[in-house]
Amino acid sequence: MIVRFGYVAMSVHLKNASPSQTMTVKQFEQINNKDDAIRKLERIAISNLKNCYRLLKHNLANDVTFFRFSSKLVPLVNHPYTKEWKYERPLAPQLKEIGEFIQKHKMRIDFHPDHFVVLNNLDEKILKRSLETLIYHHKLLRGMDINPLHRCVLHIGGAKKGKISGLEDFVENFEKIPTPLQQMLMLENDDTVFHIEDALYLGEKLQIPIVYDVHHHDVNQPENFSFSTIWQRIVPTWQNSPLPVKIHVSTPKEGGLDKKHHDYIDVDRLMRLLHEVKGSVEQIDVMIEAKMKDDALFKLMEQLKQRNDCSLLSEASIEI
């Protein structure tokens, strides 16, 4: 089984390469001419995309072909002040350049929209705002000429009226949204409310791939479960995807059931999981969610080089 590793959004090794530079609403308001304010937003967004391109080149130099983009590439997107802003037009050259690089080097990229993107809330305003954010991600992917299929990971949402209502409200809202946005989604188990069996309920019902988050599962599990049975259900949710099964890994900062992420990854916990699922799929893509970003990946690979239960295929992938 091939295991490919990726990391999230930014590098601790590459200097002055933030893809999330921004402008506050107050700063926007202080610019007297709205057109000038919009032009400044465009300059910031272009700088963010240029830094994304630098990150991708840094990744390639280190054999990293799996990467999650920041969702904050375009500041103040969908804010009332920028309602008429066709941001995709001035960003088109940078998006095209990024997309060509990704396709040339056969990279996998995706997004994880922020927690305020909630599809199980029946409030029309909240749903509208969530859909606007998904449309934004769809436009970025289209601008890169990347197939949007299964590129955005979401949590299920909240459960103010209880978990059952939360799940059914997700189904109701999912059926309202445009098909291209439906097809863009993956679902992840969370660390507080909706565990892996809840995510599987929706994934199987709505044909959405399930991203298994190891850390979330460790701190929020079903009362009675068999991991082998759960994994046997996760894999088929990916059967109609052109992409390999994806999982998220992170390590509790303070140990035990701490929900906060550690700087680095517990290699022993990771390898126990990988050996447990060995042979079930040809490839797994592992997204490292650690505070030290690419350095966490590099340290993990150094640790894997010392083990005899896997072999290195590259500086960011192994075979077990």
CORDA-V644649 format. One record per pair of residues at least 6 apart in sequence whose C-alpha atoms are under 8 Angstrom apart, sorted by the first residue. I is the first residue (numbers start at 1). J is the second residue. Records with the same first field share a line. If there is no record, write none. Layout:
I->J + J
//
This chain:
1->278 + 279 + 281 + 282 + 283 + 284 + 319 + 320
2->282 + 283 + 284 + 317 + 318 + 319 + 320
3->283 + 284 + 285 + 286 + 317 + 318 + 319 + 320
4->65 + 66 + 283 + 284 + 285 + 286 + 316 + 317 + 318
5->64 + 65 + 66 + 285 + 286 + 287 + 288 + 297 + 316 + 317
6->64 + 65 + 66 + 67 + 68 + 285 + 286 + 287 + 288 + 297 + 316
7->66 + 67 + 68 + 287 + 288 + 289 + 290 + 293 + 294 + 297
8->67 + 68 + 69 + 70 + 287 + 288 + 289 + 293 + 294
9->19 + 67 + 68 + 69 + 70 + 293
10->17 + 18 + 19 + 55 + 70 + 293 + 294
11->17 + 55 + 293 + 294 + 295
12->292 + 293 + 294 + 295
13->294 + 295
14->55 + 58
17->48 + 51 + 52 + 54 + 55
18->48 + 51 + 52
19->47 + 48 + 49 + 51 + 52 + 70 + 72 + 73
20->48 + 70 + 71 + 72 + 73 + 74 + 75
21->44 + 45 + 48 + 72 + 73 + 75
22->41 + 44 + 72 + 74 + 75 + 76
23->41 + 75 + 76
24->76
25->76
28->37
31->37
38->82 + 85
41->74 + 75 + 76
42->74 + 87 + 90 + 91
44->74 + 75
45->73 + 74 + 75 + 91
46->91 + 94
48->73 + 74
49->73 + 94 + 95 + 98
50->94
52->69 + 98
53->97 + 98
56->102
59->65
60->105
62->315 + 316
63->314 + 315 + 316
64->315 + 316
65->105 + 106 + 107 + 108 + 316
66->107 + 108 + 109 + 285 + 287
67->107 + 108 + 109 + 110 + 287
68->109 + 110 + 111 + 112
69->109 + 110 + 111 + 112
70->111 + 112
71->111 + 112 + 113 + 114 + 137
74->87
76->82
77->136
78->132 + 133
88->139 + 140 + 143
92->143
95->140 + 143 + 144
96->143 + 144 + 145
97->144
98->144
99->143 + 144 + 145 + 146
100->144 + 145
102->108 + 109
103->146
109->151
110->151 + 152 + 153
111->137 + 151 + 152 + 153
112->152 + 153 + 154
113->133 + 134 + 152 + 153 + 154
115->154 + 155 + 157
116->130
117->127 + 129 + 130 + 131 + 133 + 154
118->126 + 127 + 130 + 155 + 156 + 157 + 158
119->127 + 130 + 156 + 157 + 169 + 170 + 173 + 174
120->156 + 157 + 158 + 166 + 167 + 168 + 169 + 170 + 171 + 172 + 173
121->127 + 157 + 158 + 166 + 169 + 170 + 173
122->169 + 173
127->173
131->177
134->181
135->181
137->152
138->148 + 181 + 184
141->147 + 148
142->148
148->180 + 183 + 184
149->183 + 184 + 185 + 241
150->183 + 184 + 185 + 186 + 209 + 241 + 243
151->184 + 185 + 186
152->184 + 185 + 186
153->185 + 186 + 187 + 188 + 211
154->185 + 186 + 187 + 188
155->187 + 188 + 189 + 190
156->167 + 170 + 187 + 188 + 189 + 190 + 194 + 199
157->166
158->166 + 193
159->165 + 166 + 193
160->166
163->193 + 194
167->198 + 202
171->202 + 206
174->182
183->208
185->208 + 209
186->208 + 209 + 210 + 211
187->199 + 203 + 208 + 209 + 210 + 211
188->196 + 199 + 210 + 211 + 212 + 213
189->195 + 196 + 198 + 199 + 211 + 212 + 213 + 216 + 217
190->196 + 213 + 216 + 217 + 220
191->215 + 216 + 217 + 219 + 220 + 259
192->216 + 219 + 220
193->220
194->220
195->216 + 217 + 220 + 221 + 222
196->212 + 217 + 221 + 222 + 230
197->222 + 230
199->210
200->210 + 233 + 234
202->208
203->209 + 210 + 237
204->237
207->237
208->237 + 238
209->234 + 237 + 238 + 241
210->234 + 237 + 238
211->234 + 245 + 246 + 247 + 248
212->234 + 246 + 247 + 248
213->247 + 248 + 249
214->247 + 248 + 249 + 250
215->248 + 249 + 250 + 251 + 252 + 259
216->259
218->257
219->257 + 258 + 259
228->277
231->277
235->245 + 280 + 281
238->244 + 245
244->283 + 284 + 285
245->281 + 283 + 284 + 285
246->284 + 285 + 286 + 287
247->284 + 285 + 286 + 287
248->286 + 287 + 288 + 289
249->265 + 270 + 286 + 287 + 288 + 289
250->261 + 262 + 264 + 265 + 266 + 288 + 289 + 290
251->261 + 262 + 264 + 265 + 266 + 290
252->258 + 259 + 260 + 261 + 262
253->259 + 260 + 261 + 262 + 263
254->260 + 262
261->289 + 290 + 291
262->290 + 291
263->290 + 291 + 292 + 293 + 296
264->290 + 291 + 292 + 296 + 299 + 300
265->288 + 290 + 296 + 300
267->300 + 303 + 304
275->320
278->320
288->296 + 297
290->296
297->316
298->315 + 316
301->315 + 316
304->310 + 312
305->311 + 312
309->320
310->318 + 319 + 320
311->318 + 319 + 320
312->318 + 319
313->319
//
